Amino acid sequence: MSSLMNLTCSECGKIYSANEPQTYCGNCTAPLLVRYDLPVVESTIDRDELACRPAGMWRWHELLPVRELQHRLTLGEGDTPLLRLPRLGAQLGLDQLYCKEEGRNPTGSFKARGLAVAVSKAKELGLFRLIIPTAGNAGGALAAYAARGGMQACVIMPTDTPRANIEETRITGAEVIQVEGLISDAARISGEKARQEGWFDVSTFKEPYRTEGKKVMGYELAESFGWSLPEVIIYPTGGGTGLVGMWKAFVELAELRWLESAQMPRLVAVQAEGCAPVIRAFQNGTEGCEFWQGAQTIASGLRVPKSFADREILRNLRQSQGTAVEVSDAELTKAQKRMAEMEGIFCAPEGAATLAALEKLIQQGWVKAEERIVLFNTGSGLKYLQ
């Protein structure tokens, strides 16, 4: 059973019921975060027993929001490999460099985690018509899990979305609408269509449960490192659910007293220089981001002019004593080739951006040779072939 209790606003702390559909805080237009009865989990669950359960994300079900087994949809997401990068590490002068390989998830990206939980919870709450704006991978994931659950899906995506994303979304039965512009334009149209036609909007952070699927990446890291956490996590940041979700996971693990060390990772948000609202806000010391005008980058998942959870992203970066790094398209393309040639991993452009960022952090002396550093490849490079 889930230990789900309620939802709270990430800004004002207002409590919302988890027994009915929720979107975001009506008081301050901020994301809602899911809360669990952690003392009950601590007293009833042996953390080491989790490894003995059937593989996959749902083995953490006490810390996920779906209460009834029959509503949990799965295509085998989660438990992606944490790969040591010995050749790259040696070349860069790093003793313990790793890649969390999210391209192994269903539909080829980490988006499967968040949508598996969001669609499952929607099904449990009686919502069967789901709509999403997407730069690509989230649309394919929504379509797949909606098909798995016998639900309807509508996906709004820019016309320049990679062909693989368009085709996988169509073949799994979703209605696909392509629009000129960016994901922000798709989001506007998605919101209008949801209001006019009664679709439930599962946009990033405009419903509370996608973050819960992404946070499991943090649980898996802790388990892989023997219930400690790496010193540095470098993460490509568009909408930011993965970064926010993992920080939430680390806080929950600390409250559960499951960690062997109190040390928390330093989080690094990576964006493309053609669309870097988080980097600008972090550098300027502001609490929120400005909308990025004229966003351009080949990494479509990073072409997000402003995240709905910008304040939470920046807060988590600062709480972790982390930083934010921008890279050029040329730099991430070079890093993509380097990762493939050196370690055999064909990263998505977003994942390759983390290697490009790491090279800059090494030059700045921000990381140390002995630190455990994890790069996140959020999807397969195959998804971007035209």
N, C-alpha and C positions, 0 to 999 in steps of 0.2 A: 504494500500500500504506500501511496505518497504521503509525506508528512506536510503537505501543503497547508498553509494557514490563511494567508491573505496577500494582498498587494499593497505596496506603499509608494507614494510619489517620491521620486529621486531628488526633488527639490524641497517641497514643503512638508513631506512626511505624512500627508493625509492617507488614511487607510481605506482601501477598496475591497469589496468582497470578491473572492475567487470563485464564487458559485454562480456567477452570471458573466456574460461577455463584457470585457473591458477594453478600452483603447489606451488613452493617456489621461493625465490629470486635467480635469476641467478647470481647476483653479489657476494653474501656472503653465499649462501646455507643456508638460515635461513627461518623460517616460515613466512608466510604473515598473517597479522591481518586485519580483516574487519572493515571498518570505515563507520559511519552513519552520517546523517545531524542532529545532536542532538539538535541544536537550533530550528529546525522546529518541532521536536518531542516535545520538551518542550513547545512550543507555541500552539500546536494543540491537545495534549493528556492530559487528566486528569488522573493522576496515579491511583486514587481511582476508576475510571470507569473500569479499567482493571479487577477487581474482578467480575464485572457484565457480562463479556463476557463468552461464552461457555468455559468450563474447558479444560485445556490442554496447551501444550507448545505454540501452534500457536496463543494464545490470545496476545502474545507479538510480533505480526507480523511486526509492524513498526521497531522493533529492531532486526529483523531476515532478512537474505539476499535474500529470495525468493520473487520476485516481483509480480508474477501472481498467483491468487488463485488456478487455475486449476493444478498448478504444486506442490502444497503443499500436501505431502503424510503424512498420519497419521494412527496410529494404537492405538491412545489414550495415547501417551506418555506425561510425565510431570505431574505437580501438585501432586507429590508424598507426602505422609504424613510426617510431622515433629512431631515425637513422643517424648513425655516427658519420661524420664527413671527414675521414682521416686525411685524404689527399689535399683537400681544400684547407683543412686546418693546418697541416704542415706547411703549406705554401704561405698561409697568412700568419704563421707564428702563434697559432692557438692550439692549446692542448685538448680542449673538449668542445668541439663544434658539432652541432646536431641540426637535423632538419626534421620537423614534424610534417609528415607527408600526407596532406589532406586531399590530394588528388586521388587517393584510393577509395574515397567515399562513393556511394551511389551517385549517379549523375556527374561524377568527376570533380566535385568540389566540396568545400566545407559547408556550403549552403544546405546540403542535405541534412546536416545536424539540426540547424535551426528550424527548417521547414518540417522535419519529421515531428518535432515537438509541437510547433504551432498548429499544424494541420490535425494532429491527434487531439489536441486540446479543443480545437474548434469543433471537431466531431463530437467530443464528449459534451460540449455545451450546446449541441444542436445546430451548429452553423455549417451549412453545406454548400454555400456559394462564396468562393474566396477570390479576391482580386489582389494583384500586386503590380507595382512598377518595378522594373528591373533593368540593370545593365547587361543581364544575360544569365548568369548561373542560378540566381534565385528563382527565375521564371521556370527553368527546367526542373528544379527541385520541387517547386510548388505543384507543377503539373504532374510529376511522378507520384507524389504522396497523395494528391487529390484523387488520382486514378486508383491508387491502392485502397483508398477509403471509400470509393464510389461517390465522389463529390465532384462538383463543378469548379473549374478554375478559369479565370480570365487573366491574361498576362499582357501588360502594356510595356513595350520596349522601344528604344530608339531604333531608327532605320539602319544605323551602322552597327547594330549588335552582331557579334560573330555568328556566322551561319549555323554552326553546330548548336548553339543555344536556341536559335529559332526552330530548327528542325526537331530537336528533342522535345521542345515544348509542344509543337504541333502534333507529333506522332503519339504523344501520351494524352491527347484529347482535349487540351486546353484551347480556349479561344485566344488567338494571338492578334493584337492590335499594334501596328508599328506607327511611330510618330516621329516627326522631325524634332531634332533637338537633343537634350540630355535627359538623364534620369529624373531631374527636377521637373522637366516638362511632362514626362511620363507620370510622375507622381501627382501633378496637378490634374491631369485627365483621369487618372485612376480614382482620385478622391471624388471628383465630380460624378463619375460613373457609379461609384459606390453609393453616394447619396441619392442619386436619381433612380437607381435600379435595384437597390437593396443588397448589393454585394457587401461582404465583410472584408475590410481592408487589412491585409497582413503586411503592410509596409514596414520597413526597418524601424523598430522602436515605437511604431504607432499601434502595436499590440504587444503585450508583455512577454510572450512565451518563446519567441525565436531566440532571445538571449539565453534562455535556459538550456536549449540544445547546444549552443556554442560554448557555454561554460564548461561542459564536460571535457573539452580539450584541456582545461586547467586541471581537472581531476586526474585525467590520464597522465599528464606530465608529472604530477606529484607521485603517482603510483610508479611510473617508469623510473623515477629517480629515488626510489626507496623511501617515499613519503618525506622527501625534502623538495625544495624548489630550486631551479636553476638561477644563476645570478642575473642573467639577462635574457629577455624575450624580445625578439625583433619581429614586428607584426605589420603587414600592409593594412592601411586604415582608410576605408572609404566611409561606409555607414558606421562602422565601429562596434558592431555587436560582438565580434570575437574578443576584442580588447576589453570591453566593459564586462563581458561574460566571464572571461578568465579571471579578472580581478575579483569579481563577485565570488567565483569558485574558491580563490585563495583565502578570502575573508571567511567563507563558510568553513573551509577545512581548518583554519586556525580556531574558529569558535568550537568546532567539534573536537579539538585537541588531537587531531589525527596527524599533524605534522611533527616531524622529529626535530625541526629547527624553526625558530621564530623568524628567520630571515625571509624576506619577501623579494621577488624579482624586481629588477628595474625594467620597466616597460619602455619600449621604443616604438613610436608610431612612425610609419614610413608612408610618405605620399609622393606623387609625381610633381615636379616643379611647375607643370602646367595646370595643376589643380591641388593647391596646398593650403587649404583654409586652416587646418589644425596646426600646421607648422607656423604660420603667421601669427595665430592667436597665442600659441605657446611662447614664441619668441617675444611677443609684445606684452606678455603677462596678463592678457585679458581673460575673463571668465567664459566667454563664448566666442564663436567664430562669426566672421562676416561672410556673406554669400560671395563665392568666388566667381567673378565675371569672366566669361570666355574660356571656360574650362576645356583643356585639351590634353590628352595623353593616349597612347596606344593601350595602356592598361585600363580597360573599360571599367573594371571594378573599383578603380581609384578615381574615376571621373565623377565624383560626388561633390557638387559645389558647396553643400553645407549639410552636415548630419543633423538629424532631429535630436540626437543625444550629444551635441557638441560640448555642453557644459560638463556632462558626466565623463566624457572622454578626457577632457583637459584636467578634470579633478583627479581621475585615476592616474594619469601620467605624473602629476605632481605628487600625489600620495606615494607613488612608488619610487620617487626620486629619479624618474626616467627622463626621456628627452624625445624630441621629434626631429626627423631628418627628411629632407626632400632630395630626390634624385631625378636626373633627366631621363628622357626616353632612350637616349643613346647609352647612358650608363646602365639602365636596367636590361636593355637588349644585349649588351656585352656580358653582363652578369648571367643572363639566361643561358648564353652559349657556354660560358665558363662552367656553370653548374652541370650542364649536360656532358661536357667533355671530361670534366674532372671526376664527377661522381655518378654519371648515368641517370640523372634526374632531369626530366623535361618539365621544368616549372612553367606555370602560368606567368605572364608578365608581372603580375602583382607579387607573386612569390619571389621572382628574380629580383625585384626591387629591394627585398630585405638583404640580399647579398651585397648589392650595390651600396646600401646604407651602411652595412657592416664595415666595408672598406673605408668609408669616411670616418666612422667611429674609431677605427684602428689608427688612422692618421691623426685624429684628435687626441689620442691617448685615453679615450673614454672607457675602453674595455681593457681587461688585463689578460695576459696569456693563459693563466691558469683558470680563468672563470668558465663556468658552464654556460654556453651561449646557444640559444635555440632560435633558428630561423623557421618561420612558418611559410611553407608553400601551400597556398590556399586552394590550388586547383591544378588540374592537368593542362600542360601546354597544348595538348591535342584539341582542347575545346576552342582554341583560337585560330585554328587552321581554316583558311577560306577556300 
